[in-house]
Amino acid sequence: MCNWRVERRKRTRHLIELGGLVVKARVVDITEDDRALIYGALLWMADKLQSDQGDQARDVWAEKGKRAFE
């Protein structure tokens, strides 16, 4: 199979998995599928991670995610 097809399938799978996390966290239901709100929240999260509080936020969110996966 062509290398670009393999890479495209990998990327597609990755995007589907990330979307699944949004659904699993019930974000779609909670926001009533308001994509502007979801995107705004993701932008806020990116800003937070790039701020001086980024390490603390990363630690808190990572721990919460690990507990949810268990």
N, C-alpha and C positions, 0 to 999 in steps of 0.2 A: 504494500500500500504506500502511496505517496507520503513523504514526510510531512507535508503541509496538512494533509488530512488527519494524520495522527495527532499533530499539534492542535488542530482545530477541535478534534474530539476531546482532547485533554482539557482544553480551555472551556469547552461547552460543559463538560462534566463538573469542572471546578465552579463555574457560574451557577449551575443547577444546585450544587451542594451548598453554596453560599445563600442562595434563595431559600433553600430548605431550612436553613438556620433562622431566617427571618420568619418563616411560617411556624417553625417549632417554638420560637419564643412568643408566639401569638401576636406579634406586631401587626400583622395584616388584619387580624380580627379587632384588635384594640383600636387601631386607627381607621377602621372601616375601609381599608385598602386605599387610604389617602396617600398617594405616592409622593406628593409634594411634602407632606408631613414626615413620611418615612425618610425621604432624601434629606430633608432639613435636619432630622435627628442624626442621621449618619454624618452629615457635615459638622454638626455640633460635636459629635464624638471624635471626629478627626481633629478638630480644633483643640479639643480637650487633651487628646493624646500628644499634640505638638506643643502644648503649653508647659509651664513650669510645674504643673500638677500632673503631667503625663505619666510619670512613673507610678505615682500613687494610684491613679485611675486604672492603669494597666494591671497593677497587682490586684486591686479590688475586683475588677471585672473578670480577670482570669480566674480568680478563686471562685467567684460566683458561677462562672461557666463550668468549671471542673465539677463543682458540686451538682449542678443541674444534669450533667452527663452521667453521673453515677446512678 
